[in-house]
Amino acid sequence: MVTLTVAYPYDAAKPFDERYYLEHHLPLAKEVWGDAVTGVSVHYPLAGLAGDPAFAAIAQLEFASMEAFQQAMANPRSAEVQADVANFAGVVPHTQISRRAA
């Protein structure tokens, strides 16, 4: 399994629109990437250990394999998913592709 982690840095001056993310962005990603996405989890912070949280949201999208991930990203509509970020976050997200160890 391959996981795409997308972490949106916290910035009090640039609020993260949780509702838009859940009602529009995630459905768009699922529509574009289809069955290649085998699971999704989204985490919103309660607080940071020393004040503000590091991230406004962290999403993890699971794919069955690296090949499935690469095929999904090759979809020409993937650009729509990336462009939609401006509609709910005023920050550039950090992304990481990883594999599950256990």
PyMOL commands that set and color helices and strands:
alter all, ss='L'
color gray80, all
select helices_A, chain A and resi 18-36+66-73+78-87
alter helices_A, ss='H'
color red, helices_A
select strands_A, chain A and resi 2-9+37-43+55-63+94-99
alter strands_A, ss='S'
color yellow, strands_A
deselect
rebuild
show_as cartoon
